[in-house]
Amino acid sequence: MLFWGLTLGIIGKVLLGATVIMVHSKITHEKRIDGLVLMEMKREKRIALMGIVLMIIGYVLELVSYDLLGFISF
């Protein structure tokens, strides 16, 4: 049950992050937005990507920590 809880939690978080990235991508293609705003949106998009990567790394570490991946041990 713990495995499924962690798995569903990470799927939800990654979907949320992906949605933020998609919105930022859509907005940055608008030509009527100020250049400073576009630069900030691109920066936020990179931060969101980093957040997704960190969530996935954290998920794997949690699985290893709870010994839910029996074939990997540190």
Secondary structure, 3 states (H helix, E strand, C coil): CHHHHHHHHHHHHHHHHHHHHHHHHHHHCCCCCCHHHHHHHHHHHHHHHHHHHHHHHHHHHHHHHCCCCCCCCC
